Amino acid sequence: MRTLLHLNASARGERSLSRKLSSNFVKNWLEVRPSDEVIERESGNVAIRELRRVRRWLVANIERSLPEPEASLAAGILIGERPSFASGLSDDLRRTGTTHLVVVSGQNVALLLGITTAALTVVLSRRRASLLVLALLPAYVLLVGLDPPVLR
């Protein structure tokens, strides 16, 4: 029996090609050597690590709550999770020219802020709801990733 140490050090998190390749390597390794032990380690900033954990939790809840392909669409629109797309859905979006709808962008952020503000006005004044949503905006931007469409 061998022990394999798998370090996840990419700053891009789940969207990292190196992370995906190393995870595939570990998966294939375990298929060949199922008795081996794998020790997973995350490195990097604690805050970013926690945001990644929240992102994984959100994706898991979306996938548990909705059937496919609705779960993939919701995860794509709300938090920019593209790897979870079913291959048929990706092809359909590409063929119809609607892939831009599931990429988190300024439009998605504005819609989410508007809906959240409206929902919070049930329990808070409009001004306080708006201030709370604006205070949470940087965390959301970090959660979905600092991609140019989001920052615009």
Sequence and secondary structure as in RCSB ss.txt:
>XXXX:A:sequence
MRTLLHLNASARGERSLSRKLSSNFVKNWLEVRPSDEVIERESGNVAIRELRRVRRWLVANIERSLPEPEASLAA
GILIGERPSFASGLSDDLRRTGTTHLVVVSGQNVALLLGITTAALTVVLSRRRASLLVLALLPAYVLLVGLDPPV
LR
>XXXX:A:secstr
  EEEEEE  TTGGG HHHHHHHHHHHHHHHH TT EEEEEE S HHHHHHHHHHHHHHHHHHHHS TTHHHHHH
HHHH   TTS HHHHHHHHHHT GGGGS  HHHHHHHHHHHHHHHTTTS HHHHHHHHHHHHHHHHHHH   HHH
H 
